[in-house]
Amino acid sequence: MTGSGAAFETLFRTEAGRLVRLAHLLGAEDAEDVVQEAFCRLYDVRQQREVANPTAYLSRIVVNEVRSRRRRKLLGDRKVLHLGTAEPADEHVVRTESVRGLLRALDHLAPRQREALVLRYWLDLPLAEIADAMQVRVGTVKSLVSRGLARLATELEDHR
């Protein structure tokens, strides 16, 4: 991928939408910014070395960036007094009740369980690629998926 700007542009056009949806499902409030950061990092890295699988590399950056932003937000939230605010306009997208229920249930999962389930069932990645994206072992991914599904089933049952 050290080649042309056209190849990079093609990669952007084919992957950006998927990565924005991934970041959103992982809980990013600023999914487009997360993806922009991922592509900027890939652009910088490809100037120095060959990236064997840019798609997987971008997914890993998105997962890590969402984690980092969540961690920074939690630290910042400890220091800030929260006042009530209205939901952003883009959050008022009409969704079916089942999708809303699923998203609410996903919000109640531990962040790593949510990551594993989104990568497994939304992106349909094999366990080895999920382990690579999350930088954990395959056994850890299996455990996260199993526990996440159990917790998700409980959450969905509780909301019925």
Secondary structure, DSSP 8 states (H G I E B T S, - for coil): --S-HHHHHHHHHHHHHHHHHHHHHTT-TTHHHHHHHHHHHHHHHHHHS--S-HHHHHHHHHHHHHHHHHHHHHHHHTTS--------GGGG----HHHHHHHHHHHTS-HHHHHHHIIIIIS---HHHHHHHHTS-HHHHHHHHHHHHHHHHHHHHHT-
